[in-house]
Each structure stands twice: as structure tokens, then as C-alpha cells.
Amino acid sequence: MKAVYTDVLIIGSGIAGLVCAEKLSRTLNVRVVTHSKMQSCNSYFAQGGIAASIGSEDSWEEHLADTMEAGAGHCNFHAAHLLLKEGKNIYQYLSEIGVEFDTNEDGSIIFGLEGGHRKKRILHAGGDQTGKFIVNALYKKLQERKVFTYGTAADLIMKDGRCCGAWYKTESGADIAVFAAYTIMCTGGFAGLYDTTTNVRQASGSGIAMAYRAGAALCDLEFVQFHPTLLKQNGKVWGLISEAVRGEGARLIDNTGKLLMEKIHPLKDLAPRDVVAREIQRALEAGKSVFLDISVIADFESRFPSITKMCRAAGIEPGQGMIPAVPGAHFTMGGIITDDRGRSTIEGLYAAGECARTGIHGANRLASNSLLEGAGMAMKISETILQQTALEKMPENHGNAAFPVEFAGNGGCSLPELHVIKEGLSRCAGIVRKEETMAGFADFLERYPSIKPDVNHSLSDLEKINAHVMAWLAVTSALKRCESRGGHYRSDYPHPREEWHFKIIERRIDIDEQTAALREAAGIFY
Ligand SMILES: Cc1cc2nc3c(=O)[nH]c(=O)nc-3n(C[C@H](O)[C@H](O)[C@H](O)COP(=O)(O)OP(=O)(O)OC[C@H]3O[C@@H](n4cnc5c(N)ncnc54)[C@H](O)[C@@H]3O)c2cc1C
């Protein structure tokens, strides 16, 4: 296998990977391994914007209060307050690299409102094209720096418990090992493993699965945010109708004319996403149809150009005032446990963005806090790496042969097809969960062996191998938490339970029974 050496290996090129690359490649040798297209990431499709409490009427304390409330008593206060205080720095950095946020004629920033926020604090660009503007600006900055390598990362390379890089497979089937002093996982979440989803296919949790195999600690995998309003027509999911649409006054209404959220929550249509998504799901299961009544938004087409385009492509004319809506998987709160500098529990391995679990989002992410987290934690990691007095000894000095890595294998892959895994996860660990169906799906997945990727696996095998592990981790974590909280709702335990408050479900591949028993006493479950 061909081997290359670099200071920093970044896997993934959404907002987290691109910010790390932009910051670190100014002075270090950086390689970004990622799928080939700029649009193969969720960041590109972010519509609503990025939350930052920088308005004169706002404060990070109020932003924190809203974040904690949405997080349903499960946020890491320390991590959340550190990030939210950075709102201004993150805004300044993005502006400096060329993101033009929308402003009024006098040059003042236009702040949007989204669900769960008590203040208007969502910065947006190009109306509803914030993600595209950010990704484009970062790519432009990186154009000359030649950091990108295209392929699918297959597995981490470990030596003596330390992460020394990863190997990847190209579209043409070549396998390449990248040895690095620092590896940063930026592969996004796993909501793309659901049938009805806003996510790109690549959001399949592959980085979380790789980190798990390497021995990293994970947690909060039971918390999945379902967005209330996706546009689905003739069985096809066309995309997301941003919460900013409800922020501008749109109301959810069913086909009998009933305002859906009227008596459900004090924030009505802007209630936390899990509450709204469940209400829509209930109406759909009762045989009703649900619509967003957008007739009160006078300038809908200019405020939401992408959504207007998407509606027309799906055969719906926004000018008529009604857009059909269904809920779907949108964001995963759990992932690779990281500290406030983005360090995982494995030496040499960092994680940022949706694949990381900082604890900022708790059991339910507040709208538009994830672009902020992706950029903010990427800045923190870059700062940490740049602050190291001397770069750790390059693995180049050891030579490929010195690494006890075993990439060879027979390519065996007796696993269920990807669509079967997705269907099972959607049915058993969806908006409403219960023990019987989750246990059935976990049993089904456990009938298949855990497979370690090897060079004889094809790209589609690699996708299945990681999806199998990821789906199993998600459903078994959901099975363990016997309560409802934030993005985890169980019909057999429909309320939060005091005995689960502040408890986490941690996942590690190498935990022994004795340690697990000890940790359970401290509220860490396996
Ligand atoms: C439609 C939509 C709208 C959204 N709107 C907003 C919003 O308005 N505000 C907000 O804050 N958040 C929003 N979100 C959430 C937000 O976009 C994501 O949480 C955030 O962009 C995640 O960034 P990331 O860098 O962690 O991952 P991503 O942007 O998903 O990037 C992950 C990268 O990793 C690559 N990758 C994955 N696996 C591998 C592998 N094995 N090998 C190589 N490369 C790999 C992918 O191709 C991709 O380049 C939205 C999400 C969606 C789907």
C-alpha cells in the first residue's frame, strides 16, 4: 500500500474540516481526505444560518439559557458556555475569510429567528444559502493550498494506543495510508442512515464507527433530532423547509384547517423540534396531511430563494401559500466524546463538528447552533495543535513497516444490504421508539459479525460495514435509556425520569465487565 506522511490529516470537508484546513494549512502540512464533491456534505445545504448572540439587544447568557432549555437537562454547561461566548470571534473569522452575511441597507446585520430562540440571533447569507456561502468561501481560500485528496477513509491507523493516521480507498480502488502526527475526524453525523432524512448520503456515521473500532469513547447516540418540516412529494424527499420559515410567521396547519401547535406548547410553531415533529407525526398517523401556511410571508421568494426553487422542482407553487410538510431525521447529537479542546479519548485523535460529542447540544440541539459548533471547535482544535511547542515526532521517521497495522484480509462482507439497515433504523429508532421493536432490530444486527475493513473490501462494502456498526450503536443506546428526553422519545417511557437525569450512555469497544460495573455507580452506562 502506498504511504504518505503529513503533519495533520483531516477526514471530511464540511464546515469543521474546512475551518481546520484553512487555519492549519497556513503553517503546517495538511491533507484533507474527503469525498470528491464540494456538495457531499451537510454544511453546504445549511439554510437557516448560524446562531450568534452579537446583536446589541442580545447576550451569550440568553443564548446559553435557550441552548440549555432545548438540550432538555442534558447539556454540558461548561462546554456550551465556552462556545457561545465565542460567537463574535466566529462571526469575525467567517467574515474575514469572505462570507458576506445578509445586512440591511445601512450595513447592520439582519438577524433571523428560529425555534427555541427567544431573541433574533441567526446570521444568514444569500437568504437561505448560508451553508453554501460558507463552504464556497472556505474552498476559495484553500484553492491554492493543494490540501485535498479524494477518497473514502476506511479505518484509523493505530500504534500503541495512539492514532497515527488513517487509510483510504479512492474511486478507482487504490488504497493509500496517510500517516500523521494529528488526525482530526470531521466526518459529520449519522442522520443520513434514515430513510426520510434531510442529510446527504455521506452523513452515515463512518467516522464515528472508525473511532469506535479504534477504541475511542462515544456517547449520546440515542439522541437524534427529527426536523419537523421536510418537503416530500410522490415518495421523494426533496429537502428541508427551514425553521426560519416559521420564524417569519408561517404556521403548521392540517387538512381540516386546525392550527397544529396552538394548544401544544407556549412557543407554538416555534416549540422545540422534537415537540413539533411528534405532533406532525401524530397527525400523519391519524391519516391527516400537514402543511406550512406561508401566506403571511409577503416576500417569500426573495427571502427563501432555495426553498422556492425546491418547491417548484417538486411541483408545488409557494405563491399559493401552502407547502406540505413531513418530519425526518436531521441531526445527531451524539458521537465521539471530546473535551473543550476537541481531543478524543485516543491520543492523537481529535474530532469536530457533528461527529463529535462535546455535550453542547445536550439531548436536543438548538436550531443553528451546529454551524457555530463546527466552526468554533475547529478553531479551538487548530489553536491547540498550533500551540504545541514542537510538533510531535513525525511517523515518517518510523517508516511504514514499523507500524503493526494489518490492512490485508479476505474482503468477506456477509452483512445486510444498506437499504435493509436504513429501513430497520428508521422503523425501530425513529421519532417514537419502544423496547420491543428496538430489541428486535438489535438482535437482527447482532446475527452478523463485526467486520474490520481491509483492502479487499469494495467502497460499497465499507459503507455497509460502518452503517452496520453505527446502526447497532444507535439502537442499543436507545434501548438502554429507559426514559424520554429531547431527541429520544419512547412510547413505553413517555416522560423524562429523574433516575436518568445527568446519566450518560457511553460506548467503548474494549470495556471490561468490572470497569463497566464500577462506572454504572457513577452514572455512566454501557
Ligand atoms: C438540509 C440541512 C440544513 C441545515 N441547516 C442548518 C442551519 O441552518 N444551521 C445550522 O447550524 N445547522 C444546520 N444544519 C446542520 C449542519 O449543517 C451540520 O450539523 C453541519 O454542517 C455539520 O458539519 P460537519 O463539518 O460536521 O459535517 P458535514 O458538513 O456533514 O461534512 C462531513 C464531511 O465528511 C465527509 N465524509 C464522511 N465520511 C467520510 C469518509 N469515510 N471518508 C472521507 N470523507 C468522509 C463528507 O463527504 C463531508 O465532506 C443543517 C443540516 C442539513 C442537512
The ligand as an SDF file (V2000), in Angstrom:
LIG
                    3D

 53 58  0  0  0  0  0  0  0  0999 V2000
  -30.5250   20.4690    4.9750 C   0  0  0  0  0  0  0  0  0  0  0  0
  -29.8020   20.8770    6.2240 C   0  0  0  0  0  0  0  0  0  0  0  0
  -29.9360   22.1690    6.7160 C   0  0  0  0  0  0  0  0  0  0  0  0
  -29.2500   22.5600    7.8640 C   0  0  0  0  0  0  0  0  0  0  0  0
  -29.3560   23.8540    8.2880 N   0  0  0  0  0  0  0  0  0  0  0  0
  -28.5940   24.2600    9.3290 C   0  0  0  0  0  0  0  0  0  0  0  0
  -28.5650   25.6300    9.7090 C   0  0  0  0  0  0  0  0  0  0  0  0
  -29.2160   26.4710    9.1100 O   0  0  0  0  0  0  0  0  0  0  0  0
  -27.7720   25.9820   10.7520 N   0  0  0  0  0  0  0  0  0  0  0  0
  -27.0100   25.0800   11.4510 C   0  0  0  0  0  0  0  0  0  0  0  0
  -26.3050   25.4650   12.3860 O   0  0  0  0  0  0  0  0  0  0  0  0
  -27.0230   23.7760   11.0890 N   0  0  0  0  0  0  0  0  0  0  0  0
  -27.7750   23.3530   10.0550 C   0  0  0  0  0  0  0  0  0  0  0  0
  -27.7620   22.0330    9.6940 N   0  0  0  0  0  0  0  0  0  0  0  0
  -26.8480   21.1170   10.3920 C   0  0  0  0  0  0  0  0  0  0  0  0
  -25.4320   21.4060    9.9200 C   0  0  0  0  0  0  0  0  0  0  0  0
  -25.4500   21.6460    8.5340 O   0  0  0  0  0  0  0  0  0  0  0  0
  -24.4890   20.2550   10.2230 C   0  0  0  0  0  0  0  0  0  0  0  0
  -24.6070   19.8480   11.5520 O   0  0  0  0  0  0  0  0  0  0  0  0
  -23.0520   20.6980    9.9810 C   0  0  0  0  0  0  0  0  0  0  0  0
  -22.9410   21.2540    8.6990 O   0  0  0  0  0  0  0  0  0  0  0  0
  -22.1180   19.5230   10.1290 C   0  0  0  0  0  0  0  0  0  0  0  0
  -20.8510   19.9290    9.6980 O   0  0  0  0  0  0  0  0  0  0  0  0
  -19.6770   18.8670    9.6820 P   0  0  0  0  0  0  0  0  0  0  0  0
  -18.4910   19.5750    9.1380 O   0  0  0  0  0  0  0  0  0  0  0  0
  -19.5650   18.2190   10.9930 O   0  0  0  0  0  0  0  0  0  0  0  0
  -20.1880   17.7090    8.6930 O   0  0  0  0  0  0  0  0  0  0  0  0
  -20.6140   17.7390    7.1690 P   0  0  0  0  0  0  0  0  0  0  0  0
  -20.8810   19.0930    6.6800 O   0  0  0  0  0  0  0  0  0  0  0  0
  -21.6990   16.7320    7.0080 O   0  0  0  0  0  0  0  0  0  0  0  0
  -19.2990   17.2090    6.4370 O   0  0  0  0  0  0  0  0  0  0  0  0
  -18.8150   15.9020    6.6240 C   0  0  0  0  0  0  0  0  0  0  0  0
  -17.7530   15.6330    5.5820 C   0  0  0  0  0  0  0  0  0  0  0  0
  -17.1450   14.3640    5.8040 O   0  0  0  0  0  0  0  0  0  0  0  0
  -17.0780   13.6390    4.5710 C   0  0  0  0  0  0  0  0  0  0  0  0
  -17.0080   12.2190    4.9240 N   0  0  0  0  0  0  0  0  0  0  0  0
  -17.8820   11.4800    5.6560 C   0  0  0  0  0  0  0  0  0  0  0  0
  -17.4200   10.2240    5.7960 N   0  0  0  0  0  0  0  0  0  0  0  0
  -16.2250   10.1700    5.1410 C   0  0  0  0  0  0  0  0  0  0  0  0
  -15.2700    9.1440    4.9170 C   0  0  0  0  0  0  0  0  0  0  0  0
  -15.4170    7.9140    5.4110 N   0  0  0  0  0  0  0  0  0  0  0  0
  -14.1700    9.4370    4.1810 N   0  0  0  0  0  0  0  0  0  0  0  0
  -13.9850   10.6880    3.6570 C   0  0  0  0  0  0  0  0  0  0  0  0
  -14.8540   11.7000    3.8490 N   0  0  0  0  0  0  0  0  0  0  0  0
  -15.9580   11.4410    4.5810 C   0  0  0  0  0  0  0  0  0  0  0  0
  -18.3330   14.0890    3.8360 C   0  0  0  0  0  0  0  0  0  0  0  0
  -18.2850   13.8220    2.4700 O   0  0  0  0  0  0  0  0  0  0  0  0
  -18.2760   15.5860    4.1560 C   0  0  0  0  0  0  0  0  0  0  0  0
  -17.3510   16.2280    3.3190 O   0  0  0  0  0  0  0  0  0  0  0  0
  -28.4510   21.6220    8.5560 C   0  0  0  0  0  0  0  0  0  0  0  0
  -28.3340   20.3210    8.0810 C   0  0  0  0  0  0  0  0  0  0  0  0
  -28.9950   19.9480    6.9240 C   0  0  0  0  0  0  0  0  0  0  0  0
  -28.8410   18.5530    6.4140 C   0  0  0  0  0  0  0  0  0  0  0  0
  1  2  1  0
  2  3  1  0
  2 52  2  0
  3  4  2  0
  4  5  1  0
  4 50  1  0
  5  6  2  0
  6  7  1  0
  6 13  1  0
  7  8  2  0
  7  9  1  0
  9 10  1  0
 10 11  2  0
 10 12  1  0
 12 13  2  0
 13 14  1  0
 14 15  1  0
 14 50  1  0
 15 16  1  0
 16 17  1  0
 16 18  1  0
 18 19  1  0
 18 20  1  0
 20 21  1  0
 20 22  1  0
 22 23  1  0
 23 24  1  0
 24 25  2  0
 24 26  1  0
 24 27  1  0
 27 28  1  0
 28 29  2  0
 28 30  1  0
 28 31  1  0
 31 32  1  0
 32 33  1  0
 33 34  1  0
 33 48  1  0
 34 35  1  0
 35 36  1  0
 35 46  1  0
 36 37  1  0
 36 45  1  0
 37 38  2  0
 38 39  1  0
 39 40  1  0
 39 45  2  0
 40 41  1  0
 40 42  2  0
 42 43  1  0
 43 44  2  0
 44 45  1  0
 46 47  1  0
 46 48  1  0
 48 49  1  0
 50 51  2  0
 51 52  1  0
 52 53  1  0
M  END
$$$$
